[in-house]
């Protein structure tokens, strides 16, 4: 079984899940149509094999319980900034520590996403706060269903030489995790002082995504390249949204997402250090494009350009603060996805 074939099948699964899931979510009138496809993409990129049912249920429950905990935290302490931000910061720190140790797989990033979106929605949009749980449940269920459906349509052949590769776990880089938590928490605080909910969702998720990618940068030039590549994801979302406005329909949404997901998802499915970067680009694209077609308050057309500017600001902000706050003597432990990957080398 070749690595190229495995990458192709994984890319096809991601493209299928993203395009079909997103289109169905828009058709159903989902407030955040990008959440389910985003969850599915993270699950699919985590492994070439479908997650076992027990692990799938476990990951879904972790994400769901994280959302419930964030809802309770927002309800109880939303009017008391100091304890609210302290617990939120500790949550971010725990997620970044797990990422640095190579533990938790894609569920850790999804918990970060939930821990960003739920407090922002709960504080900045009181009308939407009551439906956060239903939104989250629908996203988790649809993400898991899309993952299994994609594997059913594009199955991974069983090879007699396929072996489970042990996940390399390292001691957590606690100082770096603490710095990342501070950077992300600061971006959330800035967004909580803004009335622009659409922009508020984009900024911290972009920050969290880039912080998870910076370990692959071996130099300042490479780090700047990461910022540029991620910004291109925002520009691509803008171009895609402009194309949608020319012929707005569910078919157009499906075709646009299929093409983009094939281009980006294939790179994100590769076995290379750049895969995590393109997974981040896909995340930014889905969020920006999803907010454009979302029924959230505000004019999508008028605010789309401002969202691109916010993405650029978030990327530069995360890069500069990480350069200042990351401890120079602590080597970042690159997150390793908990996945079963075939051994394609000969015996």
C-alpha positions in Angstrom: 0.0 0.0 0.0 1.7 3.2 -1.2 1.9 6.4 0.9 0.6 8.4 -2.1 -2.5 6.2 -2.3 -3.1 6.6 1.4 -2.7 10.4 1.1 -5.1 10.5 -1.9 -7.8 8.5 -0.1 -7.5 10.6 3.1 -7.7 13.8 1.0 -10.8 12.5 -0.7 -12.4 11.7 2.6 -11.7 15.2 3.9 -13.1 16.8 0.7 -16.2 14.7 0.9 -16.9 15.4 4.5 -16.3 19.1 4.3 -18.3 19.7 1.1 -21.2 17.5 1.9 -21.3 18.4 5.6 -21.1 22.1 5.1 -23.7 22.1 2.3 -26.2 20.1 4.4 -25.6 22.4 7.4 -26.3 25.5 5.3 -29.4 23.8 3.9 -30.6 23.0 7.5 -30.1 26.6 8.5 -27.2 25.9 11.0 -26.0 29.0 12.8 -22.4 27.9 12.6 -22.3 25.6 9.5 -18.5 25.2 9.7 -18.4 23.4 13.1 -19.5 19.9 12.0 -17.2 19.8 8.9 -14.4 21.2 11.0 -14.8 18.5 13.6 -15.0 15.8 10.8 -11.9 17.2 9.1 -9.9 17.0 12.3 -11.0 13.4 13.0 -10.2 12.4 9.4 -6.8 14.0 9.3 -5.9 12.4 12.6 -5.7 8.9 11.1 -6.0 6.9 7.9 -8.3 4.5 9.7 -11.7 5.3 11.2 -11.7 5.9 14.9 -13.0 2.9 16.8 -16.6 3.3 18.1 -15.4 3.6 21.7 -12.8 6.2 20.9 -15.2 8.1 18.7 -17.8 8.2 21.5 -15.1 9.2 24.0 -13.8 12.0 21.8 -17.3 13.3 21.2 -18.1 13.2 24.9 -14.9 15.0 25.8 -15.8 17.8 23.3 -19.4 17.9 24.5 -18.5 18.0 28.2 -16.1 20.7 27.5 -18.9 22.7 25.9 -21.2 22.1 28.8 -18.4 23.1 31.3 -17.8 26.3 29.3 -21.5 27.1 29.3 -21.7 26.6 33.1 -18.5 28.7 33.5 -20.0 31.5 31.4 -23.3 31.5 33.2 -21.8 31.4 36.7 -18.8 33.7 36.3 -19.5 35.7 33.1 -20.0 38.8 35.2 -16.9 38.2 37.3 -14.0 38.7 34.9 -11.1 37.6 37.2 -12.2 34.1 38.1 -13.8 33.6 34.7 -10.5 34.4 32.8 -8.4 32.4 35.3 -10.3 29.2 34.7 -10.4 29.9 31.0 -6.7 30.4 31.0 -6.1 27.2 32.9 -8.2 25.3 30.3 -6.1 26.7 27.5 -2.9 25.9 29.3 -4.0 22.2 29.8 -4.9 21.9 26.1 -1.5 23.4 25.0 0.3 21.2 27.5 -1.4 18.1 26.1 -0.5 19.2 22.5 3.1 19.7 23.4 3.3 16.2 24.9 1.7 14.6 21.8 -1.4 13.5 23.6 -5.1 13.8 22.9 -5.0 13.8 19.1 -7.4 16.1 17.3 -9.8 16.2 20.2 -7.4 18.6 22.0 -7.7 21.3 19.3 -11.4 20.8 19.1 -11.7 21.4 22.8 -9.8 24.6 22.3 -12.2 25.6 19.6 -15.2 24.9 21.8 -13.6 26.7 24.7 -13.2 29.8 22.5 -16.6 29.8 20.8 -18.9 29.0 23.7 -17.7 31.8 26.0 -17.7 34.3 23.1 -21.2 33.3 22.1 -22.5 33.2 25.6 -21.3 36.7 26.5 -21.5 38.6 23.2 -24.8 37.2 21.9 -27.4 36.6 24.7 -30.0 35.4 22.3 -27.8 32.7 20.9 -26.5 31.7 24.3 -29.5 29.5 25.0 -28.9 27.4 21.9 -25.2 26.8 22.3 -25.6 23.3 23.6 -27.9 22.2 20.7 -25.4 23.8 18.2 -22.6 21.9 19.8 -24.4 18.6 20.0 -25.4 18.8 16.3 -21.8 19.7 15.4 -20.3 16.7 17.3 -22.8 14.2 16.0 -22.6 15.4 12.4 -18.8 15.5 12.6 -18.6 11.9 13.8 -21.2 10.8 11.3 -19.4 12.5 8.4 -16.1 10.8 9.5 -17.7 7.3 9.3 -19.5 8.0 6.1 -16.4 9.2 4.4 -14.5 6.1 5.5 -17.4 4.0 4.2 -17.3 5.6 0.8 -13.5 5.8 0.6 -12.3 2.9 2.7 -8.7 2.2 3.5 -7.5 -1.1 2.1 -6.3 -3.6 4.7 -2.6 -4.4 4.2 -1.0 -7.5 5.8 2.1 -5.2 6.5 0.1 -2.5 8.2 1.2 -2.0 11.7 0.3 0.3 14.5 3.1 2.9 14.9 3.6 3.8 18.6 2.7 7.3 19.4 5.8 9.2 20.5 5.0 11.0 23.7 7.3 13.6 25.2 7.4 15.5 28.4 5.1 18.5 28.1 6.7 21.9 27.3 5.0 23.6 30.2 6.6 27.0 29.9 5.7 27.2 26.2 2.2 26.0 27.0 1.9 28.7 29.6 3.0 31.3 27.1 0.5 30.0 24.5 -2.3 30.1 27.0 -1.5 33.7 27.8 -1.4 34.7 24.1 -4.7 33.0 23.4 -6.4 34.3 26.5 -5.3 37.9 25.7 -6.8 37.6 22.3 -10.1 36.3 23.8 -10.1 39.2 26.2 -9.7 41.7 23.4 -12.6 40.0 21.5 -14.8 40.1 24.6 -14.5 43.9 24.6 -15.8 44.0 20.9 -19.4 44.0 19.8 -18.4 42.3 16.5 -19.3 38.7 17.2 -18.2 37.5 13.7 -14.7 39.0 14.1 -14.5 37.8 17.7 -14.9 34.2 16.6 -12.2 34.5 13.9 -9.4 36.1 15.9 -8.7 33.6 18.8 -9.3 30.5 16.7 -6.7 31.8 14.2 -4.3 32.5 17.1 -4.8 29.0 18.5 -4.4 27.4 15.0 -1.1 29.3 14.4 0.3 28.5 17.8 -0.2 24.8 17.1 1.8 25.2 13.8 4.8 27.2 14.9 6.7 24.2 16.1 7.3 23.2 12.5 9.1 26.5 11.9 12.9 26.1 12.2 13.7 29.7 11.5 12.2 33.2 11.5 11.8 33.0 7.8 9.8 29.8 8.1 7.6 31.3 10.8 6.9 34.3 8.5 6.1 31.8 5.8 3.5 30.2 8.0 1.8 33.5 8.6 1.7 34.1 4.8 0.3 30.6 4.1 -2.4 31.0 6.7 -3.3 34.4 5.4 -3.7 32.9 2.0 -6.4 30.7 3.5 -8.3 33.9 4.4 -7.8 35.4 1.0 -9.0 32.1 -0.6 -12.1 32.3 1.6 -12.7 35.8 0.3 -12.4 34.7 -3.3 -14.6 31.7 -2.7 -17.3 33.9 -1.1 -17.1 36.4 -4.0 -17.6 33.5 -6.4 -20.6 32.3 -4.4 -22.2 35.8 -4.6 -22.2 35.5 -8.4 -24.5 32.4 -8.3 -25.7 31.8 -4.7 -27.0 28.3 -4.4 -26.4 25.1 -2.5 -24.8 23.6 -5.6 -22.4 26.5 -5.8 -21.5 26.1 -2.1 -20.9 22.3 -2.6 -18.7 22.8 -5.7 -16.6 25.6 -4.2 -16.0 23.6 -1.0 -15.2 20.5 -2.9 -12.6 22.2 -5.0 -11.0 24.0 -2.1 -11.0 21.0 0.1 -9.4 18.8 -2.6 -6.6 21.4 -3.0 -6.0 22.0 0.7 -7.2 18.7 2.2 -4.8 16.7 0.0 -1.8 18.7 1.3 -3.1 18.4 4.9 -3.4 14.7 4.5 0.3 14.3 3.5 2.9 12.7 5.8 5.0 15.8 6.1 5.7 18.6 8.6 3.7 20.9 6.3 0.5 18.8 6.8 -0.4 20.5 10.1 0.1 23.9 8.4 -2.4 23.1 5.6 -4.8 21.7 8.2 -4.7 25.1 9.9 -5.3 26.8 6.5 -8.3 24.7 6.0 -9.6 25.6 9.5 -9.3 29.3 8.7 -11.0 28.9 5.4 -13.9 27.0 6.8 -14.4 29.5 9.6 -14.3 32.6 7.3 -16.4 31.1 4.6 -18.8 29.7 7.1 -19.3 33.0 8.8 -20.0 34.6 5.4 -22.9 32.3 4.8 -24.0 32.1 8.4 -27.3 33.6 9.6 -25.5 35.3 12.4 -26.3 39.0 12.9 -24.5 41.4 10.7 -24.0 41.9 6.9 -21.7 39.2 5.6 -20.7 41.1 2.5 -19.8 44.3 4.4 -17.9 42.5 7.2 -15.9 40.0 5.1 -13.1 42.3 4.3 -12.8 43.3 7.9 -12.6 39.6 8.8 -9.6 39.1 6.5 -7.9 42.1 8.2 -8.7 40.5 11.6 -7.1 37.2 10.4 -4.0 39.1 9.4 -3.8 40.9 12.7 -4.3 37.7 14.6 -1.5 35.9 12.7 0.9 38.7 13.2 -0.1 39.1 16.9 0.5 35.4 17.6 3.8 35.4 15.8 5.2 38.4 17.6 4.1 37.4 21.0 5.4 33.9 20.6 8.7 35.3 19.6 8.8 37.4 22.8 7.2 34.9 25.3 8.4 31.5 24.2 11.3 30.4 26.5 14.4 30.2 24.2 15.9 27.2 26.1 12.9 25.0 25.8 12.5 23.0 22.7 8.9 22.7 21.5 7.6 19.2 21.5 5.8 18.8 18.3 2.3 17.3 18.7 2.0 13.8 17.3 -1.3 12.7 16.2 -2.6 9.5 17.9 -3.2 7.6 14.7 -2.7 4.2 13.2 -0.5 4.6 10.2 0.6 1.8 7.9 4.1 0.7 7.8 4.9 1.1 4.1 8.6 0.2 4.4 9.6 -3.2 3.4 10.3 -5.9 5.9 
